[in-house]
Amino acid sequence: MTRTLVSAATLLASVSLAATAAARPMTAEDVAKLETVGELAVSPDGNRVAYTTSRWPDVTEGEKDGRSTDQLKLAYGPDSARDFLPDDIDVSAVRFSPDGRMVSFLYKADDEKRAVWGIPVDGGGHRKLAAIEDGDVRGYAWSPDGASLYLLAGAAPDEALDKRKKAGFDAVVYEEEARLNRLFAARVGAGIDESPRAIEVPGHVSNIQVAPDGTTAIVESAPSPLVDDSYTSKRVHVVDLARGRVLRAVETPGKLGDVEISPDGSRLSLIAAVDANDPAATTLHLADVATGAYRALNADAPEATSDAEFLPDGRLAAIVDVGAQSVLRIYSAEGEVLEEHDPGALILSDLEVGGGTIAVEAHSPEHPPELYVVSDGQFTRWTRHNPWLAEIDMGAQRTFTYTARDGQEIEGVLIEPVGDIPRGGAPVIFDVHGGPEAHESNGWQTYYSSPGQVAAGRGYAVFLPNYRGSTGYGTAFSKQHQGDYAGKEFDDLVDGKRALVEAGIADPDRVGLTGGSYGGFATAWGSTYYSQEFAAGVMFVGISNNISKFGTTDIPNEMYLVHERKWPWEEWGHLMERSPIYHVDKAETPLLIMHGDADTRVSPTQSYELYRHMKTRKPETPVRLVLYPGEGHGNQKAAARYDYSVRMMEWFDTYLKPGDRDAPLPPPRPELKIAEGED
């Protein structure tokens, strides 16, 4: 048996690119140009890997603003990848046909509904394989013999409702007009099946996999399309494809993640919560398809499983996050650990299998996600996007562990400033992740809302703490924040600041923080309750009032089950005292607040509230509110992302870097590098 455990040296390794012949620091304009590997699919014979690359329009070079596009590429080995479709074809849900002769994908052609398309791997043009006349295809699965495609489509049009809207009666009945997805079976042939067969499915189905015998399907469904239901009530059902009858369900108790079916169809792997109060689906389970019975494989381990795939011989490969690192683990068909492979400085984030070939998406402190193939425990890089990153002078990156005030060890990822840390410490930006049921890995950490190497190139250190509530350290650790909004979880941030000061890394008077969603909550708390500790804050889609947040979010039940464990009416006073608006009288931290005005997860009214309280109660403290029209819980359009990056660093350069809380507000419109471009 091979079992290569993650070593302490790996966990504490410092990765630096400063030794390379880099010439310049990273900029927000560089971030706007990043291209990353997205979806993976391995051919049945294991000889090819289809994958997508995601990129946003480069508005800094004059490209027209818009969302990201995913382009299809095919790789046959290291550095062999090539484009497989024209640049203007934006694809998703990439698969190989069962015979491996075709790559299929979802694509929405001009003035058409989204449909399943395919392109031969050995030459030929792309063509439409299957479609639904009155709706977009949202997901699909091949039958094992390749003769049919099972199409998951949106709800049928409501002609009566459309007629009302055309007449001006466009009122929306909140949470009562959501409609369920539909399932169809379409024959695959020379032409399009004009009359796909409808199949009854339970509830709102979000994913389908066809069993190897072709007679049943594994569907993931929730009672409704509401986000709260998808978080708390999604379950796996075994459905008879001929009659649309539910044969059985796997009644896991809480959140549900990745689901896979074994090659013989007898077992499922499920990454799921261990109970209804588990903050995240991070525990690997095996389930019996015939009975629905299931058991956990790593329920109490200080780790988090993020993806799994069955190998052709029935073994199970899984990506497991262990703190800020990750490993590839191989289980036997019975669930025993056979092998564990350490990828070194790589962080594994996606896993696909075909013909015995294991392909993974992985990133590192040096580069965003790329395609790797694993053989005999060795990780071979197949793709090299963003070659210009070799020009960038990057700060050294490593893990940093400290002890919180109550003795709990907390780990995080530290990016040092390019060059030496100055005597007395550097300005430090705490980049606080959301959730809090998420975690930071010691990999690529530079995105539009994460300052990472952009800040390092401007003389900052960046610290990304895995505070209490984070995943990657076991369910018990991720539950430590429950029933204690803004308590121990955010005390961990202050304790982290003090540890960085003691280590000579941080200047105690120049520590700021940023983050989105729950990280925005942390930023708001650090800028009010803990204002004396933090010199500047940039809050994104964050929480300021825990009472009104409950009444305006689309996940109220999730808040109750995995966060506070009490309803607001059980603790009005406590919730108010744990809300940043309650502590605005302490606010001396210059705060930039940014929010998408169409956010349903954390209503933009949360940002309005904090802004108004600060403007009224602390008019001497610099505060600014920036809204992004049409954006939700995170910016999706290129211009909004670039604008965010520039504003974030401008705010920190104004207040944090000089340690001047009284500096005047920067201009409302930052200087952006926008070239003449498309109309």
C-alpha positions as CSV (number, residue, x, y, z in Angstrom):
1,M,0.0,0.0,0.0
2,T,1.3,3.5,-0.9
3,R,0.5,6.3,1.5
4,T,2.4,9.5,1.0
5,L,1.3,11.8,3.8
6,V,1.4,15.6,3.6
7,S,4.5,16.7,5.4
8,A,5.0,19.6,7.7
9,A,7.6,21.0,5.4
10,T,5.0,21.1,2.6
11,L,2.4,22.8,4.8
12,L,4.9,25.4,5.9
13,A,6.7,25.8,2.5
14,S,7.4,29.3,1.3
15,V,7.0,29.8,-2.4
16,S,8.6,32.8,-4.0
17,L,9.0,33.9,-7.6
18,A,11.3,36.8,-6.7
19,A,14.2,34.7,-7.7
20,T,13.0,34.6,-11.3
21,A,13.9,37.3,-13.8
22,A,10.7,39.2,-13.1
23,A,10.7,42.8,-14.0
24,R,7.6,44.5,-12.6
25,P,4.8,44.3,-10.0
26,M,1.4,43.0,-10.8
27,T,-1.4,45.4,-11.5
28,A,-5.2,45.5,-11.6
29,E,-4.9,45.6,-15.4
30,D,-3.0,42.3,-15.2
31,V,-5.8,40.8,-13.2
32,A,-8.3,41.8,-15.9
33,K,-6.3,39.7,-18.4
34,L,-6.1,36.4,-16.4
35,E,-7.2,33.3,-18.2
36,T,-8.1,30.2,-16.1
37,V,-8.9,26.6,-16.8
38,G,-12.5,25.8,-16.0
39,E,-14.3,22.5,-16.7
40,L,-12.6,19.2,-17.5
41,A,-13.7,16.1,-19.3
42,V,-11.5,13.0,-19.9
43,S,-12.2,10.8,-23.0
44,P,-13.4,7.2,-22.3
45,D,-10.0,5.8,-23.4
46,G,-8.1,8.3,-21.3
47,N,-6.1,9.7,-24.2
48,R,-7.6,13.2,-24.5
49,V,-8.8,15.8,-22.1
50,A,-11.4,18.4,-23.2
51,Y,-11.4,21.5,-21.1
52,T,-12.5,25.1,-21.1
53,T,-10.7,28.3,-20.4
54,S,-12.5,31.2,-18.8
55,R,-11.7,34.8,-19.5
56,W,-13.4,38.2,-19.1
57,P,-13.4,40.8,-21.9
58,D,-10.3,42.9,-21.4
59,V,-11.9,46.3,-20.9
60,T,-8.5,47.8,-20.3
61,E,-7.7,47.1,-24.0
62,G,-11.0,48.4,-25.3
63,E,-12.9,45.1,-25.5
64,K,-16.6,45.4,-25.0
65,D,-17.8,44.9,-21.5
66,G,-19.5,41.7,-20.6
67,R,-19.4,38.5,-18.6
68,S,-16.8,35.7,-18.9
69,T,-16.7,33.4,-21.9
70,D,-15.7,29.7,-21.8
71,Q,-13.8,28.4,-24.8
72,L,-13.4,24.7,-25.6
73,K,-9.9,23.3,-26.0
74,L,-8.6,19.7,-26.4
75,A,-5.3,18.4,-25.0
76,Y,-3.5,15.2,-25.9
77,G,-0.5,15.6,-23.6
78,P,1.8,18.3,-22.1
79,D,1.8,21.5,-24.0
80,S,-0.4,20.0,-26.7
81,A,-3.7,21.9,-26.1
82,R,-5.4,23.5,-29.1
83,D,-8.5,25.5,-29.6
84,F,-11.4,23.3,-30.7
85,L,-14.1,25.9,-31.6
86,P,-14.3,29.5,-32.8
87,D,-13.6,32.1,-30.2
88,D,-17.2,33.4,-30.2
89,I,-18.7,30.1,-29.1
90,D,-19.2,30.2,-25.3
91,V,-19.6,26.7,-24.0
92,S,-20.5,24.9,-20.8
93,A,-21.2,21.4,-19.5
94,V,-18.4,19.7,-21.6
95,R,-18.7,15.9,-21.9
96,F,-17.4,13.1,-24.2
97,S,-19.9,10.9,-25.9
98,P,-19.8,7.3,-24.6
99,D,-17.8,6.2,-27.6
100,G,-15.3,9.0,-27.2
101,R,-15.7,10.2,-30.8
102,M,-17.4,13.5,-30.0
103,V,-17.2,16.3,-27.4
104,S,-20.6,17.6,-26.4
105,F,-21.4,20.9,-24.8
106,L,-24.2,23.4,-24.1
107,Y,-24.3,26.4,-26.3
108,K,-26.7,29.2,-27.1
109,A,-26.5,30.2,-30.7
110,D,-27.9,33.6,-31.8
111,D,-31.7,33.9,-31.5
112,E,-31.9,30.3,-30.4
113,K,-32.5,28.4,-27.1
114,R,-29.6,26.9,-25.3
115,A,-29.1,23.3,-26.7
116,V,-26.7,20.4,-26.7
117,W,-24.1,20.6,-29.4
118,G,-21.3,18.3,-30.4
119,I,-18.0,18.3,-32.4
120,P,-16.1,15.3,-33.6
121,V,-12.7,14.9,-32.0
122,D,-11.1,13.7,-35.3
123,G,-12.3,16.6,-37.5
124,G,-15.5,18.1,-38.7
125,G,-17.7,21.0,-37.7
126,H,-19.9,21.4,-34.7
127,R,-23.7,20.7,-34.9
128,K,-26.7,20.7,-32.7
129,L,-27.5,17.3,-31.2
130,A,-30.6,17.9,-29.1
131,A,-32.9,20.8,-28.0
132,I,-36.2,21.7,-26.4
133,E,-38.3,23.9,-28.5
134,D,-39.8,25.9,-25.7
135,G,-36.9,26.2,-23.3
136,D,-33.2,26.4,-22.6
137,V,-31.4,23.2,-21.8
138,R,-29.7,23.6,-18.4
139,G,-28.1,20.3,-18.0
140,Y,-27.8,16.9,-19.8
141,A,-26.5,13.4,-19.6
142,W,-25.7,10.8,-22.3
143,S,-27.3,7.3,-22.2
144,P,-24.6,4.7,-21.9
145,D,-25.1,3.5,-25.5
146,G,-24.9,7.0,-26.9
147,A,-28.3,6.7,-28.5
148,S,-30.1,9.2,-26.3
149,L,-29.5,12.5,-24.5
150,Y,-31.4,13.3,-21.3
151,L,-32.1,17.0,-21.2
152,L,-32.8,19.0,-18.1
153,A,-34.7,22.1,-19.3
154,G,-36.3,25.1,-17.8
155,A,-40.0,25.4,-17.1
156,A,-42.4,25.7,-20.1
157,P,-43.5,29.2,-21.0
158,D,-46.7,30.4,-19.3
159,E,-48.7,31.9,-22.2
160,A,-51.3,33.5,-19.9
161,L,-48.6,35.2,-17.8
162,D,-46.8,36.4,-20.9
163,K,-50.1,37.9,-22.2
164,R,-50.6,39.7,-18.9
165,K,-47.0,41.1,-19.0
166,K,-47.5,42.4,-22.5
167,A,-50.5,44.3,-21.3
168,G,-48.5,45.9,-18.5
169,F,-49.5,43.6,-15.6
170,D,-46.0,42.7,-14.6
171,A,-46.3,42.4,-10.9
172,V,-44.1,39.8,-9.2
173,V,-45.5,37.6,-6.5
174,Y,-42.4,37.0,-4.3
175,E,-41.3,33.4,-3.9
176,E,-44.6,32.0,-5.3
177,E,-44.0,32.0,-9.0
178,A,-40.8,29.9,-9.2
179,R,-41.3,27.0,-11.6
180,L,-39.7,23.6,-11.8
181,N,-37.2,22.2,-14.3
182,R,-38.3,19.5,-16.7
183,L,-36.6,16.3,-18.0
184,F,-36.8,14.9,-21.5
185,A,-35.2,12.0,-23.4
186,A,-34.1,12.9,-27.0
187,R,-32.9,10.4,-29.6
188,V,-29.5,11.2,-31.1
189,G,-29.1,10.8,-34.8
190,A,-28.4,12.6,-38.0
191,G,-31.1,15.1,-37.3
192,I,-32.7,16.7,-34.2
193,D,-35.4,14.8,-32.3
194,E,-38.4,17.1,-32.7
195,S,-40.5,15.4,-30.0
196,P,-38.3,14.5,-27.0
197,R,-40.1,12.3,-24.5
198,A,-41.0,14.0,-21.2
199,I,-40.1,12.2,-18.0
200,E,-41.6,13.1,-14.6
201,V,-39.1,14.1,-12.0
202,P,-39.4,14.9,-8.3
203,G,-39.3,18.5,-7.2
204,H,-36.8,20.9,-8.7
205,V,-34.0,18.8,-10.4
206,S,-30.6,20.4,-10.7
207,N,-28.5,17.6,-11.9
208,I,-28.8,14.2,-13.6
209,Q,-26.5,11.2,-14.2
210,V,-27.7,8.1,-16.0
211,A,-26.8,4.7,-14.4
212,P,-24.6,2.3,-16.4
213,D,-27.5,0.0,-17.2
214,G,-29.4,2.9,-18.8
215,T,-32.7,2.2,-17.1
216,T,-32.4,4.5,-14.1
217,A,-30.9,7.9,-13.3
218,I,-29.5,9.6,-10.3
219,V,-31.1,13.0,-9.9
220,E,-30.4,15.7,-7.4
221,S,-33.5,17.6,-6.5
222,A,-34.9,20.1,-3.9
223,P,-38.6,20.9,-3.1
224,S,-38.4,24.2,-5.0
225,P,-36.0,26.4,-7.0
226,L,-35.5,28.6,-3.9
227,V,-31.8,29.0,-3.0
228,D,-32.6,28.1,0.6
229,D,-34.0,24.8,-0.4
230,S,-31.0,24.0,-2.6
231,Y,-28.8,24.6,0.4
232,T,-30.8,22.8,3.1
233,S,-33.1,20.3,1.4
234,K,-31.5,18.9,-1.8
235,R,-31.5,15.1,-1.9
236,V,-30.5,12.3,-4.2
237,H,-33.3,10.3,-5.9
238,V,-33.1,7.1,-8.0
239,V,-35.6,7.5,-10.9
240,D,-36.9,4.9,-13.3
241,L,-36.3,6.6,-16.7
242,A,-39.1,4.6,-18.5
243,R,-41.9,5.6,-16.1
244,G,-40.5,8.6,-14.3
245,R,-41.1,6.9,-10.9
246,V,-38.9,7.6,-7.9
247,L,-37.5,4.2,-6.8
248,R,-35.8,5.4,-3.7
249,A,-34.0,8.4,-2.1
250,V,-30.8,8.8,-0.2
251,E,-31.9,10.8,2.8
252,T,-28.8,12.7,3.8
253,P,-29.6,15.2,6.6
254,G,-28.1,18.4,5.4
255,K,-26.1,20.1,2.6
256,L,-25.3,18.1,-0.5
257,G,-22.2,18.5,-2.7
258,D,-20.7,16.3,-5.5
259,V,-22.5,13.1,-6.3
260,E,-21.1,10.3,-8.5
261,I,-22.2,6.8,-9.5
262,S,-19.9,3.8,-9.6
263,P,-19.0,2.0,-12.9
264,D,-21.2,-1.0,-11.9
265,G,-24.1,1.2,-10.8
266,S,-24.3,-0.3,-7.3
267,R,-22.9,2.6,-5.3
268,L,-22.8,6.3,-5.1
269,S,-20.2,8.6,-3.7
270,L,-21.6,11.7,-2.0
271,I,-19.9,14.7,-0.5
272,A,-22.4,15.7,2.1
273,A,-23.0,17.2,5.5
274,V,-23.0,14.9,8.5
275,D,-26.1,16.5,10.0
276,A,-28.5,19.4,9.4
277,N,-26.3,21.8,11.3
278,D,-23.1,21.0,9.4
279,P,-22.0,24.2,7.8
280,A,-20.7,22.6,4.6
281,A,-20.9,19.4,2.5
282,T,-17.3,18.3,3.1
283,T,-17.6,14.6,4.3
284,L,-17.2,11.8,1.8
285,H,-19.9,9.1,1.9
286,L,-20.7,5.9,0.1
287,A,-24.3,5.0,-0.5
288,D,-26.0,1.7,-1.7
289,V,-28.2,2.4,-4.7
290,A,-30.4,-0.5,-4.0
291,T,-31.3,0.5,-0.4
292,G,-30.4,4.2,-0.1
293,A,-28.3,3.4,3.0
294,Y,-25.1,5.4,3.3
295,R,-22.1,5.7,5.6
296,A,-19.4,8.4,6.1
297,L,-15.7,7.6,5.3
298,N,-14.0,10.6,7.0
299,A,-16.6,12.2,9.2
300,D,-14.3,13.2,12.1
301,A,-11.1,13.9,10.2
302,P,-9.7,17.5,10.3
303,E,-10.1,17.9,6.6
304,A,-12.7,18.6,3.8
305,T,-13.4,16.5,0.7
306,S,-14.1,18.8,-2.3
307,D,-14.5,16.4,-5.3
308,A,-14.6,12.7,-6.0
309,E,-14.7,10.4,-9.1
310,F,-14.9,6.6,-9.5
311,L,-12.1,4.9,-11.4
312,P,-13.0,2.2,-14.0
313,D,-12.1,-0.6,-11.5
314,G,-14.4,0.7,-8.8
315,R,-11.8,2.5,-6.7
316,L,-12.7,6.1,-5.7
317,A,-10.4,9.1,-6.2
318,A,-11.0,12.2,-4.1
319,I,-9.5,15.6,-3.6
320,V,-9.1,16.3,0.1
321,D,-8.3,19.7,1.6
322,V,-6.1,19.4,4.6
323,G,-5.9,22.9,6.1
324,A,-4.3,25.2,3.5
325,Q,-3.0,22.3,1.4
326,S,-4.6,19.4,-0.5
327,V,-4.0,15.8,-1.4
328,L,-5.3,13.2,-3.9
329,R,-6.6,10.2,-2.0
330,I,-7.5,6.8,-3.5
331,Y,-10.1,4.6,-1.7
332,S,-10.9,1.0,-2.3
333,A,-14.4,0.0,-3.5
334,E,-15.1,-0.7,0.2
335,G,-14.0,2.7,1.3
336,E,-10.5,1.9,2.7
337,V,-7.7,4.4,2.0
338,L,-5.2,2.8,-0.4
339,E,-3.0,5.7,-1.5
340,E,-2.5,9.4,-0.7
341,H,-0.5,11.6,-3.0
342,D,1.0,14.9,-2.1
343,P,1.0,17.4,-5.0
344,G,3.6,19.6,-3.4
345,A,2.9,23.3,-3.9
346,L,-0.2,22.6,-6.0
347,I,-3.8,23.0,-4.7
348,L,-6.2,20.6,-6.3
349,S,-9.6,22.0,-7.2
350,D,-11.3,19.7,-9.7
351,L,-11.1,16.0,-10.6
352,E,-12.2,14.1,-13.7
353,V,-11.5,10.5,-14.7
354,G,-11.6,8.5,-18.0
355,G,-10.1,5.2,-19.0
356,G,-7.9,5.1,-15.9
357,T,-6.5,8.6,-16.5
358,I,-6.9,11.1,-13.7
359,A,-7.0,14.7,-14.7
360,V,-7.0,17.5,-12.1
361,E,-7.4,21.2,-12.2
362,A,-4.7,22.7,-9.9
363,H,-3.3,26.1,-9.0
364,S,-0.3,27.3,-7.0
365,P,1.1,30.5,-5.6
366,E,2.7,30.9,-9.0
367,H,-0.3,30.5,-11.3
368,P,-4.1,30.3,-11.5
369,P,-5.8,26.9,-12.3
370,E,-4.2,24.8,-15.0
371,L,-4.7,21.2,-16.2
372,Y,-2.6,18.4,-14.7
373,V,-2.6,14.7,-15.3
374,V,-1.7,12.3,-12.5
375,S,0.3,9.1,-13.2
376,D,2.0,6.9,-10.5
377,G,1.5,9.7,-8.0
378,Q,3.2,12.3,-10.2
379,F,1.4,15.5,-11.3
380,T,2.3,16.5,-14.9
381,R,1.3,19.9,-16.1
382,W,-0.4,19.8,-19.5
383,T,-1.3,23.5,-20.0
384,R,0.5,26.8,-19.6
385,H,-1.8,29.8,-19.8
386,N,-0.8,33.4,-18.9
387,P,2.8,33.0,-19.8
388,W,3.3,36.7,-19.2
389,L,3.1,35.9,-15.4
390,A,6.9,35.2,-15.8
391,E,7.3,39.0,-16.1
392,I,5.8,39.6,-12.6
393,D,7.8,40.1,-9.5
394,M,5.7,38.3,-6.9
395,G,5.9,38.3,-3.1
396,A,6.8,35.1,-1.2
397,Q,3.9,33.1,0.0
398,R,3.5,30.6,2.8
399,T,1.2,29.4,5.6
400,F,1.3,31.2,8.9
401,T,-0.1,29.7,12.1
402,Y,-0.9,31.4,15.4
403,T,-2.6,30.7,18.7
404,A,-5.9,32.5,19.4
405,R,-6.6,33.9,22.9
406,D,-8.4,30.8,24.0
407,G,-5.7,28.4,22.8
408,Q,-7.2,27.5,19.4
409,E,-4.7,27.2,16.6
410,I,-5.6,29.3,13.5
411,E,-3.9,28.9,10.1
412,G,-3.8,31.3,7.2
413,V,-2.0,32.1,4.1
414,L,0.6,35.0,4.1
415,I,1.8,36.8,1.1
416,E,4.8,39.0,1.9
417,P,5.5,42.3,0.1
418,V,7.8,42.2,-2.9
419,G,11.3,42.9,-1.5
420,D,12.0,42.9,2.2
421,I,9.6,43.5,5.1
422,P,10.6,47.0,6.4
423,R,11.8,47.5,9.9
424,G,8.8,48.0,12.1
425,G,6.6,45.9,9.9
426,A,4.7,46.3,6.6
427,P,1.2,47.6,6.0
428,V,-1.0,44.4,6.0
429,I,-4.3,43.7,4.4
430,F,-6.4,41.0,6.0
431,D,-8.4,39.4,3.1
432,V,-11.2,37.6,4.9
433,H,-13.1,34.9,3.1
434,G,-16.9,34.6,3.1
435,G,-19.2,31.7,4.2
436,P,-17.7,31.4,6.7
437,E,-17.9,27.8,5.5
438,A,-15.1,28.2,3.0
439,H,-11.3,28.3,3.4
440,E,-8.1,29.7,1.9
441,S,-5.5,27.5,0.4
442,N,-1.8,28.1,-0.2
443,G,-2.4,28.5,-4.0
444,W,-3.3,31.3,-6.4
445,Q,-4.8,34.2,-4.3
446,T,-5.1,37.1,-6.7
447,Y,-8.5,38.0,-8.1
448,Y,-10.5,41.1,-8.8
449,S,-11.7,41.3,-5.2
450,S,-8.6,39.7,-3.6
451,P,-5.6,42.0,-3.6
452,G,-3.0,39.2,-3.4
453,Q,0.0,39.9,-5.6
454,V,-1.2,43.3,-6.7
455,A,-1.0,44.5,-3.1
456,A,2.3,42.7,-2.6
457,G,3.8,44.5,-5.6
458,R,2.8,47.8,-3.9
459,G,4.5,47.0,-0.6
460,Y,1.7,45.4,1.4
461,A,1.6,42.0,3.0
462,V,-1.7,40.2,2.6
463,F,-3.0,37.7,5.2
464,L,-5.9,35.3,4.4
465,P,-7.0,33.7,7.7
466,N,-8.9,30.5,8.1
467,Y,-10.7,31.7,11.1
468,R,-13.3,29.7,13.1
469,G,-16.1,28.5,10.9
470,S,-13.7,27.7,8.0
471,T,-13.7,24.3,6.3
472,G,-10.5,22.2,5.8
473,Y,-10.0,21.5,9.5
474,G,-13.0,19.2,10.2
475,T,-16.7,19.7,11.0
476,A,-16.0,20.4,14.7
477,F,-13.8,23.4,13.7
478,S,-16.4,24.7,11.2
479,K,-19.1,24.6,13.8
480,Q,-17.1,26.6,16.4
481,H,-18.6,29.9,15.1
482,Q,-22.2,28.8,15.6
483,G,-24.5,30.8,17.8
484,D,-21.8,33.4,18.2
485,Y,-22.1,35.9,15.3
486,A,-19.0,38.2,15.3
487,G,-17.7,36.5,18.5
488,K,-14.7,34.1,18.5
489,E,-14.7,34.0,14.7
490,F,-13.8,37.7,14.4
491,D,-11.7,37.7,17.6
492,D,-9.5,35.4,15.6
493,L,-8.7,38.2,13.2
494,V,-7.5,40.5,16.0
495,D,-5.4,37.7,17.4
496,G,-4.0,37.2,14.0
497,K,-3.1,40.8,13.7
498,R,-1.3,40.7,17.0
499,A,0.6,37.5,16.0
500,L,1.8,39.2,12.8
501,V,2.9,42.3,14.7
502,E,4.8,40.1,17.2
503,A,6.5,38.2,14.3
504,G,7.7,41.6,12.9
505,I,5.5,41.3,9.8
506,A,2.8,43.8,10.5
507,D,3.1,47.5,11.4
508,P,0.5,47.6,14.3
509,D,-0.8,51.0,13.1
510,R,-1.2,50.0,9.4
511,V,-3.4,46.9,9.3
512,G,-6.6,46.9,7.3
513,L,-9.1,44.4,6.1
514,T,-11.3,43.5,3.2
515,G,-13.7,40.7,2.3
516,G,-17.0,39.9,0.6
517,S,-20.3,38.5,2.0
518,Y,-19.3,37.1,5.4
519,G,-15.9,38.6,4.9
520,G,-17.8,41.8,4.3
521,F,-19.4,41.3,7.7
522,A,-15.9,40.8,9.2
523,T,-14.8,44.0,7.5
524,A,-17.8,45.9,8.9
525,W,-17.2,44.5,12.4
526,G,-13.5,45.3,12.2
527,S,-14.3,48.9,11.1
528,T,-16.8,49.5,13.9
529,Y,-16.5,47.3,17.0
530,Y,-12.8,46.7,16.5
531,S,-12.1,50.1,14.8
532,Q,-9.0,50.8,17.0
533,E,-7.4,47.7,15.5
534,F,-7.9,48.4,11.8
535,A,-6.7,51.4,9.9
536,A,-8.8,51.0,6.7
537,G,-11.6,48.7,5.4
538,V,-13.1,47.7,2.1
539,M,-16.4,46.0,2.6
540,F,-18.0,44.1,-0.3
541,V,-21.6,42.7,-0.3
542,G,-21.4,42.6,3.5
543,I,-23.7,42.4,6.5
544,S,-24.3,45.3,8.8
545,N,-27.5,44.4,10.6
546,N,-28.2,40.8,11.5
547,I,-31.9,41.4,12.2
548,S,-32.7,43.1,8.9
549,K,-30.4,40.7,7.1
550,F,-32.6,37.8,8.1
551,G,-35.7,39.5,6.6
552,T,-34.1,40.4,3.3
553,T,-31.9,37.3,2.4
554,D,-32.8,34.3,0.3
555,I,-31.2,31.9,2.8
556,P,-33.0,32.4,6.1
557,N,-33.2,28.7,7.0
558,E,-29.6,28.2,6.2
559,M,-28.8,31.1,8.6
560,Y,-30.7,29.4,11.3
561,L,-29.4,25.8,10.7
562,V,-25.7,26.3,10.2
563,H,-24.9,29.8,11.6
564,E,-26.8,31.2,14.6
565,R,-28.9,28.2,15.6
566,K,-31.5,30.5,16.9
567,W,-34.3,32.5,15.2
568,P,-34.1,36.4,15.5
569,W,-37.2,36.5,17.6
570,E,-35.4,34.4,20.2
571,E,-32.6,37.0,20.7
572,W,-33.4,40.4,19.3
573,G,-31.0,42.2,21.7
574,H,-28.2,39.8,21.1
575,L,-28.4,40.0,17.3
576,M,-28.5,43.8,17.4
577,E,-25.4,43.9,19.7
578,R,-23.6,41.6,17.2
579,S,-24.4,44.0,14.3
580,P,-21.9,46.6,13.0
581,I,-24.5,49.4,12.9
582,Y,-24.8,49.0,16.7
583,H,-21.1,50.0,17.1
584,V,-20.9,52.8,14.6
585,D,-20.1,55.3,17.5
586,K,-16.7,53.6,17.7
587,A,-16.1,53.8,14.0
588,E,-12.9,55.7,13.2
589,T,-11.8,53.3,10.4
590,P,-12.1,54.8,6.8
591,L,-14.5,52.4,5.1
592,L,-15.2,51.9,1.4
593,I,-18.5,50.0,1.0
594,M,-19.3,48.3,-2.4
595,H,-22.3,46.3,-3.4
596,G,-24.2,44.9,-6.4
597,D,-27.7,46.5,-6.4
598,A,-29.3,43.3,-7.5
599,D,-27.9,41.1,-4.7
600,T,-30.5,38.7,-3.2
601,R,-28.1,36.9,-0.8
602,V,-27.1,40.0,1.1
603,S,-29.4,42.8,0.2
604,P,-27.8,46.1,-0.8
605,T,-29.8,47.6,2.0
606,Q,-27.2,46.2,4.4
607,S,-24.7,48.6,2.8
608,Y,-27.2,51.4,2.8
609,E,-27.8,51.0,6.5
610,L,-24.1,51.1,7.5
611,Y,-23.4,54.0,5.2
612,R,-26.3,56.0,6.5
613,H,-25.4,55.3,10.2
614,M,-21.8,56.3,9.6
615,K,-22.6,59.5,7.7
616,T,-25.1,60.5,10.4
617,R,-23.3,59.4,13.6
618,K,-19.6,59.7,12.6
619,P,-19.5,62.3,9.8
620,E,-15.8,62.8,10.5
621,T,-14.9,59.2,9.5
622,P,-14.3,58.8,5.8
623,V,-16.9,56.5,4.2
624,R,-18.1,55.9,0.6
625,L,-20.8,53.7,-0.9
626,V,-20.4,52.4,-4.4
627,L,-23.2,50.4,-6.1
628,Y,-22.8,48.3,-9.2
629,P,-26.0,48.3,-11.3
630,G,-27.3,44.8,-12.2
631,E,-24.7,43.0,-10.2
632,G,-25.6,40.4,-7.6
633,H,-23.6,38.7,-4.9
634,G,-20.3,39.4,-6.6
635,N,-19.5,41.3,-9.8
636,Q,-19.9,39.3,-13.0
637,K,-19.1,41.9,-15.7
638,A,-15.6,42.8,-16.6
639,A,-15.9,46.6,-16.2
640,A,-17.4,46.2,-12.7
641,R,-14.6,43.8,-11.7
642,Y,-11.9,46.1,-12.9
643,D,-13.5,49.1,-11.3
644,Y,-13.7,47.3,-8.0
645,S,-10.0,46.3,-8.2
646,V,-8.8,49.8,-8.8
647,R,-11.1,51.4,-6.1
648,M,-10.0,48.8,-3.5
649,M,-6.3,49.5,-3.9
650,E,-6.9,53.3,-4.2
651,W,-8.6,53.2,-0.8
652,F,-5.8,51.3,0.8
653,D,-3.2,53.5,-0.8
654,T,-5.0,56.6,0.6
655,Y,-5.6,55.5,4.2
656,L,-3.8,52.3,5.1
657,K,-0.4,52.6,3.4
658,P,0.4,56.0,5.0
659,G,-1.5,55.2,8.2
660,D,-3.5,58.3,7.8
661,R,-7.1,57.9,8.9
662,D,-7.8,61.5,8.3
663,A,-6.8,61.7,4.7
664,P,-9.3,63.3,2.4
665,L,-11.6,61.1,0.3
666,P,-10.1,60.2,-3.1
667,P,-12.0,61.4,-6.2
668,P,-15.3,59.5,-6.6
669,R,-14.2,58.3,-10.1
670,P,-10.8,56.5,-10.0
671,E,-8.4,56.7,-12.8
672,L,-9.0,53.7,-15.1
673,K,-6.9,52.5,-18.1
674,I,-9.5,52.1,-20.8
675,A,-8.4,52.0,-24.4
676,E,-10.4,53.0,-27.4
677,G,-12.5,49.9,-28.3
678,E,-15.6,48.4,-29.5
679,D,-18.9,50.3,-29.6
